[in-house]
């Protein structure tokens, strides 16, 4: 193990960490925003509301993230209409392609989490809200969603960690995030063990910090007391 | 329907390679996961520590990084081993590296699934085995493992689906599975969307086949049990 090489590569790797964090943060936040309405629709009792989100979730969970990324980054350029379209400056950029793909991918997973959380809200609490004269929308906004957020939070934190690991795939579309940066440095130094080891440790550190952050959030939202029913 | 430009047989061969890779990694992963779970539930603190370290470290680092590390990181070690064995050009093939990396990742997650299932076997069964004078190995082989299998199956099924999608990552080190074959077809035909879409459909159908297979396995494993009504 050549420690001085790791030390030399560290500034570059930290640049990669920043890009990794940007990818994860953007896709997980945007994914959550899209996933909440989709999860609500997925949990609907009407089949025509339920079926479209079901199809979306099935497609995105049934295919690898790598294929989805290649479809967006390499695939869309096949169509003349896309290349002439107004979105082309974004769809040409690997960063936005990665963000779009990761968002669509994680939306499917988070929507499934939202559905599970919504269905886990005790029926008695919803009935109580209805009995107090709350409308359906009020019940959803003030009773069901706040409860579901607390139920779904641990699963959401798992999904964020999975997206952190998924972001490594962005290196295959020329992005220099942590894995991409590591591969570039290795191409120059021919020391794969040292550099990949350093990158692995950095990933572990990020995951550790994320887990700590979510634990803190759970404490703030009092997830445990909510579960116990006090 | 879709014009494959004569790449149909190549894609079929790639599909076969993906299936082979997934099954080999599954076998390795099951062995590692079982070993990890037995270590984590054992009474020796050092084994508990090793098991915990394995599942934490491997789960915190992206699968892609493991694939790259297995392939590029073992070159020197394999050369040293090869020189010692008298075959200096010894190296890991992309297939072997893929099986090792994916098996390692599957094993880390399977450790947790198996551990949960092991703890779900009533302690009375173990004690009954002890009272009958069975050896520890026999208790595990005859009493605990057959019962644990049933409880671990749904979790393992999920992990297998993830594993199958992760096989796409091995295309990065040049193994000729579905993704690599589609990339070759894309370079020749200049139709990225078509071929990556076909790849996505192949993965989707593999997922569906796996889902059906798992359904039957679960039914087989839980025969004689009434599904618990909550």
Boltz contact constraints between the chains, C-beta under 6 A:
constraints:
  - contact:
      token1: [A, 62]
      token2: [B, 204]
      max_distance: 6.0
  - contact:
      token1: [A, 62]
      token2: [B, 207]
      max_distance: 6.0
  - contact:
      token1: [A, 63]
      token2: [B, 200]
      max_distance: 6.0
  - contact:
      token1: [A, 63]
      token2: [B, 203]
      max_distance: 6.0
  - contact:
      token1: [A, 63]
      token2: [B, 204]
      max_distance: 6.0
  - contact:
      token1: [A, 64]
      token2: [B, 165]
      max_distance: 6.0
  - contact:
      token1: [A, 64]
      token2: [B, 168]
      max_distance: 6.0
  - contact:
      token1: [A, 64]
      token2: [B, 203]
      max_distance: 6.0
  - contact:
      token1: [A, 66]
      token2: [B, 168]
      max_distance: 6.0
  - contact:
      token1: [A, 67]
      token2: [B, 196]
      max_distance: 6.0
  - contact:
      token1: [A, 67]
      token2: [B, 199]
      max_distance: 6.0
  - contact:
      token1: [A, 67]
      token2: [B, 200]
      max_distance: 6.0
  - contact:
      token1: [A, 70]
      token2: [B, 196]
      max_distance: 6.0
  - contact:
      token1: [A, 71]
      token2: [B, 196]
      max_distance: 6.0
  - contact:
      token1: [A, 74]
      token2: [B, 192]
      max_distance: 6.0
  - contact:
      token1: [A, 75]
      token2: [B, 192]
      max_distance: 6.0
  - contact:
      token1: [A, 75]
      token2: [B, 193]
      max_distance: 6.0
  - contact:
      token1: [A, 75]
      token2: [B, 196]
      max_distance: 6.0
  - contact:
      token1: [A, 78]
      token2: [B, 191]
      max_distance: 6.0
  - contact:
      token1: [A, 78]
      token2: [B, 192]
      max_distance: 6.0
  - contact:
      token1: [A, 78]
      token2: [B, 193]
      max_distance: 6.0
  - contact:
      token1: [A, 165]
      token2: [B, 62]
      max_distance: 6.0
  - contact:
      token1: [A, 168]
      token2: [B, 62]
      max_distance: 6.0
  - contact:
      token1: [A, 168]
      token2: [B, 64]
      max_distance: 6.0
  - contact:
      token1: [A, 168]
      token2: [B, 65]
      max_distance: 6.0
  - contact:
      token1: [A, 179]
      token2: [B, 65]
      max_distance: 6.0
  - contact:
      token1: [A, 192]
      token2: [B, 72]
      max_distance: 6.0
  - contact:
      token1: [A, 192]
      token2: [B, 73]
      max_distance: 6.0
  - contact:
      token1: [A, 193]
      token2: [B, 73]
      max_distance: 6.0
  - contact:
      token1: [A, 196]
      token2: [B, 69]
      max_distance: 6.0
  - contact:
      token1: [A, 196]
      token2: [B, 73]
      max_distance: 6.0
  - contact:
      token1: [A, 200]
      token2: [B, 61]
      max_distance: 6.0
  - contact:
      token1: [A, 200]
      token2: [B, 65]
      max_distance: 6.0
  - contact:
      token1: [A, 203]
      token2: [B, 61]
      max_distance: 6.0
  - contact:
      token1: [A, 204]
      token2: [B, 60]
      max_distance: 6.0
  - contact:
      token1: [A, 207]
      token2: [B, 60]
      max_distance: 6.0
